[in-house]
Amino acid sequence: MAMQTGLNELSKRDELLRRAAEIARKYALGIGERRVAPAQKDLDRLREFHEPFPNRPSDPMQLLQRLDEIGSPATVATTGGRYFGFVIGGTAPASLAATWLAGAWDQNAALRVMSPVAAELEEVVLRWVCEAFGLPANCEGGLVTCATTANFTALVAARHALLARAGWSVVDDGMFGAPPIDVVVGDEVHASILKALSLAGFGKKRLTRVAVDGQGRMRADKLPRLSDRTILCIQAGNVNSGAFDPAVEICARAYEQGAWVHVDGAFGLWANVSPKYRHLTEGFEQADSWATDAHKWPNVNYDSGIVLVKDGEALRSAMTMAAAYLEGGGRREPMYQTPESSRRARGVELWAALKSMGSDGLCSLIERTCAFAQRFAEGFRNAGFEVLNDVVINQVLVSFGSAAVTQKVIRAVQEDGTCWCGGTVWQGKPAMRVSVSSWATTEADVELSLETILRIARESNA
Ligand SMILES: Cc1ncc(COP(=O)(O)O)c(C=O)c1O
């Protein structure tokens, strides 16, 4: 009898997992047929999720069905080929497949003893990413949720190192009464750096902002005097224009004056794998710490942020925690390099994506998406609209006339559902942003999206 119950239970689980895989497979393969942004009627159905916390259990098969019926239509088709919002990569096929297996493994990647495979794969991918970016092989790092957390982690390591130089232990004595540290950022600093700095105890008003040029690049000739108590944040890939700060000149100055240079390279650093775009990343390898995302250009599924630090000791000293029950072996322990302790095994899908593409595949993904960005820019210009940035990588900023018309076009494009682009304000001028970041985008996707955007823009200008 007990044996019978066990078999029934197993076959129910089997059926549930098969059904889940079937639903997910259908969603993944049918993504190109969906509207990119959900329709209003699909958003309205989300109300059906709101119910009091149920007393009684629900059948997992039925709730899965409900998730698909109400949830799937209310997703945004960011994994399809016509999503150009923010900087959002799709999901590389190997990455999605690996994450299904990793979900079944459900490993806690905090410590090697909890998951030897997670710890090992992290070491491998961190080395590969250092190679891809041309960074020193002895950098240390960790896998975090996103570039914001990667920026935060690196800045906390910088804070630790600079205060230690001044004879102050931030771990023991905290930040109140600590020797002052100067923080220098460009005027086009990404908001995530400001958030990370404030989490690390550096208020916005205490920062020195350096003027930028018309593309948003920090002007090296406007740098203030730096010192060995300065953290200087530079950027590889502006979220709007895609521009890169002049790292060769800036890093040379910072090195002479003893400052710590941190690079926010959320997506731009990946350009280093392409011989065609590598000149843009020149000099960034001279920095002290780097933050990036694998969920952007490399198309690893969420969430996949990466932090790398040249002074591994500073990172570990800032991130280590000790307790009698926590083992520390002789080898790298994932949780001693990141703010998080327990977390999922992000290295699995990162390994799968990078292994499936290799640097050649990653290079063609980068070059293809940059070429599509050029095609968008050419299409906009030919139709008489103003492209506001030099399209150096995968980012395009376009104005359709007055602020009101540009905003009207953005809204109408989003409602149309063929593709999705967001808005921004670039150096005082409202613009639509096109970020081509997905492996799934084809030439046909670009042409269809361009045709749709131009039709809407002409109608809005009529
Ligand atoms: C330059 C830059 N830094 C940081 C971020 C923040 O990334 P995340 O949302 O992964 O924290 C972005 C996002 O687009 C970015 O472009």
PDBQT file of the ligand as one rigid body, heavy atoms in Angstrom, charges set to zero:
ROOT
HETATM    1  C1  LIG A 501      25.660  51.755 -17.499  1.00  0.00    +0.000 C 
HETATM    2  C2  LIG A 501      24.691  51.021 -16.638  1.00  0.00    +0.000 A 
HETATM    3  N1  LIG A 501      24.966  50.805 -15.337  1.00  0.00    +0.000 NA
HETATM    4  C3  LIG A 501      24.138  50.147 -14.525  1.00  0.00    +0.000 A 
HETATM    5  C4  LIG A 501      22.943  49.655 -14.983  1.00  0.00    +0.000 A 
HETATM    6  C5  LIG A 501      22.034  48.946 -14.022  1.00  0.00    +0.000 C 
HETATM    7  O1  LIG A 501      21.886  47.599 -14.372  1.00  0.00    +0.000 OA
HETATM    8  P1  LIG A 501      21.001  46.610 -13.474  1.00  0.00    +0.000 P 
HETATM    9  O2  LIG A 501      19.578  46.950 -13.773  1.00  0.00    +0.000 OA
HETATM   10  O3  LIG A 501      21.383  45.252 -13.941  1.00  0.00    +0.000 OA
HETATM   11  O4  LIG A 501      21.335  46.868 -12.060  1.00  0.00    +0.000 OA
HETATM   12  C6  LIG A 501      22.585  49.844 -16.316  1.00  0.00    +0.000 A 
HETATM   13  C7  LIG A 501      21.300  49.376 -16.833  1.00  0.00    +0.000 C 
HETATM   14  O5  LIG A 501      20.957  49.519 -17.977  1.00  0.00    +0.000 OA
HETATM   15  C8  LIG A 501      23.488  50.532 -17.179  1.00  0.00    +0.000 A 
HETATM   16  O6  LIG A 501      23.228  50.716 -18.478  1.00  0.00    +0.000 OA
ENDROOT
TORSDOF 0
